[in-house]
Amino acid sequence: MKKILISILMSGSLLFAACGNKKQIDNSGQVSPDIINNPASASGIKQEEKMPKFEFEESSFDFGTIKSGVVVTHEFKFKNVGDADLVISQAKGSCGCTEPEYSKAPIKPGESSILKVTFNSDGMGGQIAKTVTVLANTIPNTKVVTISAEVIKK
């Protein structure tokens, strides 16, 4: 009987925690990544054919050979080839050495923008490959771009 009561209480507390009110915009003014789980676009249209869509000119870039300690940057250019505003809610590098920057403003259909990726090679050596995962209101809702380089130690 105790086990059943404990099980019911735990299920109820999990349900209560899962039903919390999710904010669309966080305290820093950024769009919450939680909105991306909703297949609706930024304009509120729910039809899949009326969704924003990424079209990147390239999904990977090789910096070639660089010396350890050098900071390099590349801009991945993309276009919204969909039928609704494209909103990037988040972009995360695979480690602290890879820092993405992106537009917080909605990207209208037909408009282009950039994802700027800065890589700091300090303390590294050898062949490296790092990724940036972009979370947006597209289907699929993630896009991964890759940077690589051969880092020569000092």
Secondary structure, DSSP 8 states (H G I E B T S, - for coil): -HHHHHHHHHHHHHHHHHT----SB-TTS-B-GGGGGS---TTS---GGG---EEES-SEEEEEEEETT-EEEEEEEEEE-SSS-B-EEEEEESSTTEEEEE--S-B-TT-EEEEEEEEE-TT--EEEEEEEEEEESSSSSEEEEEEEEEEE--
